[in-house]
Amino acid sequence: MSFRDLRNFIEMMRALGYPRHISMENFRTPNFGLVSEVLLWLVKRYEPQTDIPSDVETEQDRVFFIKAVAQFMATKAHIKLNTKKLYQADGYAVKELLKITSVLYNAMKTKGMEGSTVGEEDISKFKFDLSSKIADLKAARQLASEITSKGAFLYDLLGKEVELRELRTEAIARPLEINETEKVMRIAVKEILSQVQKTKDLLNNVASDEANLEAKIEKRKLELERNRKRLQTLQSVRPAFMDEYEKVEEELQKQYDIYLEKFRNLAYLEQQLEDHHRMEQERFEEAENTLRLMQNKLKEEEKRLLKSGSNDDSEIDIQEDDESDSELEERQLSKPRTAMEVLMQGRPSKHVVGTMQGGDSDDDPVQVLRSAMLSLCWARRHSEWIPQTEATLPHGSVLRRRGKLRGQ
C-alpha cells in the first residue's frame, strides 16, 4: 500500500458521497468493520436492489460476506477482487477497494462532474445518483451479449453459404409437383390428428382418474364418520369390570398405606436396635477398659505384696512345707467370690500382717496372699475367654455370659 493509493481512495470516497470520514490512520492496523461497511456501501451504490448479508460477527460470516461481494462484483461489474487481501482489512485491502471506487468515480466523471478539482466542502455536498441508470446498464449488457451470440451464429451460417447456395439453386430450378406436396401435407395432417387424439385420451384418463379419486375420498369420509360414531358409543358405555377395578384399586391403595406404615415402623425399630447394640458395645468396651485398669492395679498390688512378703520371710519361718498343694487349692477355691468381689470393686484388699506367735486370725498371711494370687489368675483366665467367644456366640448369649461372670 502506497500513500498515493490511500490518498486517492479517500478522495474518491469523499467524491462519491460516503457519509463517514475516513482518515489515513484507519488502515494502519486491520479494521474489518470499516472495510465491510465500505464494501457494503459500494455494492449498494452500484446496485441498490442487491441483497448481501451484513452480519460479520463470526469468522464464518466474514468469509461468506467477502465471497458474496467478490462474486457480485465479478458477475455484475466484471471486476476481479482478491478475497485474501480484502479479508486482511489493512492497507492491502485499499488496493482492492480502489478498483471499485475507480469504476464508480470514472462513471461519475463521464457525466461531467468535476471531482478532482472540487474542494473538500463542495465534494461533501456532491451526490451522484447511479441507481437511475442501473436498468439501462443491464439492458445494454444484455444487448451486447445477444449481439455477440448472434454474430457468432451468423458467422457459422455464412461459412455454410457455399454448400447451401447450390442446394437452393437446385430447389428453385426444380418444378413444383402438386402430388408430392399433397402427399406431404396429408402425412403432416395425420400426425397432427394422432397427436390431438392422444391429447384427448389423456384428458379422458384425467377425468376418469379424478372420478375414481373422488369416489375413494367419499368412501374414506364415510368410514371416518362410522368410526367416530363407534368411538363415541364406546366412550359413553361403562365397562362391566369397571366397578371391580375401582374396588381393587381402593383395596390396593389401602394395602399400600399399610405397607408404608409397616415399612416406616420397621425402619424405626431397626434404627432403635442398632442404637441399642451400639450402646451395649460401648458399655462392654467401657467394662473391658475398667477391668483392664483393675488388672493393672492388681498387678501393681501383687508386686508390692510380693516385695513386702519377701521382707517378712527373712524374719519368720513360713510353714508352707507342712501343707500340700491340694489343701492350698481347696482353700483358694473356697474363696473365689471374695477375690472376684475385690476384682470387680476395683480396689485391693486390706494388708495382712502376721507374726510368728500367731493371733486371732486362723489363716496364714502367706496363704491368704497365695489365695489372692490364684483368684487373680482365675479371673484373668476367665476375662480372656470372653472376647474369644464373642465372635461365635449371638449377641444375647454374650450378654448372658457376661452377667454370669459378673455374678460369680
Order of alpha helices (4+ residues) and beta strands (2+ residues): alpha-alpha-alpha-alpha-alpha-alpha-alpha-alpha-alpha-alpha-alpha-alpha-alpha-alpha
